[in-house]
């Protein structure tokens, strides 16, 4: 039985447990990533970095790719 006050951030082959209630941006910074370099996806939908993390969320972080 898991802790229902945490969510999971996944980035490539890494994952972190973060507390629910903080913004996605705060969680990205907390794990040491640059919020401007990643996009957040929850339930196959792109979500804003100001979105509050809910308990048991699974947030996938993907690199922002810029073309030239």
C-alpha positions as a Python dict, from the first residue, in 0.01 Angstrom:
ca = {
    (1, 'X'): (0, 0, 0),
    (2, 'X'): (159, 326, -119),
    (3, 'X'): (167, 666, 43),
    (4, 'X'): (-136, 847, -96),
    (5, 'X'): (22, 1190, -45),
    (6, 'X'): (288, 1149, -311),
    (7, 'X'): (308, 1151, -687),
    (8, 'X'): (570, 1019, -928),
    (9, 'X'): (782, 1226, -1166),
    (10, 'X'): (945, 1031, -1449),
    (11, 'X'): (1221, 1159, -1673),
    (12, 'X'): (1402, 920, -1908),
    (13, 'X'): (1517, 634, -1686),
    (14, 'X'): (1487, 828, -1360),
    (15, 'X'): (1190, 867, -1131),
    (16, 'X'): (1121, 1054, -813),
    (17, 'X'): (848, 1055, -549),
    (18, 'X'): (728, 1410, -480),
    (19, 'X'): (468, 1546, -241),
    (20, 'X'): (128, 1631, -380),
    (21, 'X'): (6, 1989, -337),
    (22, 'X'): (307, 2160, -497),
    (23, 'X'): (313, 2292, -851),
    (24, 'X'): (471, 2087, -1124),
    (25, 'X'): (728, 2366, -1170),
    (26, 'X'): (832, 2342, -803),
    (27, 'X'): (862, 1965, -828),
    (28, 'X'): (1077, 1993, -1144),
    (29, 'X'): (1309, 2238, -967),
    (30, 'X'): (1316, 2022, -653),
    (31, 'X'): (1453, 1722, -844),
    (32, 'X'): (1719, 1942, -1005),
    (33, 'X'): (1586, 1987, -1358),
    (34, 'X'): (1540, 2313, -1548),
    (35, 'X'): (1165, 2382, -1588),
    (36, 'X'): (1233, 2559, -1919),
    (37, 'X'): (1389, 2246, -2066),
    (38, 'X'): (1104, 1999, -2003),
    (39, 'X'): (733, 1959, -2075),
    (40, 'X'): (503, 1787, -1826),
    (41, 'X'): (251, 1524, -1936),
    (42, 'X'): (-22, 1382, -1713),
    (43, 'X'): (-262, 1116, -1841),
    (44, 'X'): (-132, 1164, -2198),
    (45, 'X'): (-212, 1538, -2188),
    (46, 'X'): (31, 1828, -2176),
    (47, 'X'): (-14, 2018, -1850),
    (48, 'X'): (94, 2365, -1743),
    (49, 'X'): (383, 2395, -1497),
    (50, 'X'): (150, 2589, -1263),
    (51, 'X'): (-73, 2282, -1232),
    (52, 'X'): (-91, 2146, -877),
    (53, 'X'): (24, 1788, -836),
    (54, 'X'): (-247, 1559, -705),
    (55, 'X'): (-187, 1251, -490),
    (56, 'X'): (-90, 945, -694),
    (57, 'X'): (-34, 1147, -1013),
    (58, 'X'): (220, 1013, -1257),
    (59, 'X'): (388, 1301, -1439),
    (60, 'X'): (607, 1225, -1739),
    (61, 'X'): (872, 1486, -1818),
    (62, 'X'): (998, 1512, -2175),
    (63, 'X'): (1263, 1735, -2326),
    (64, 'X'): (1156, 2046, -2512),
    (65, 'X'): (1282, 2005, -2866),
    (66, 'X'): (1342, 2319, -3064),
    (67, 'X'): (1387, 2306, -3440),
    (68, 'X'): (1597, 2535, -3650),
}
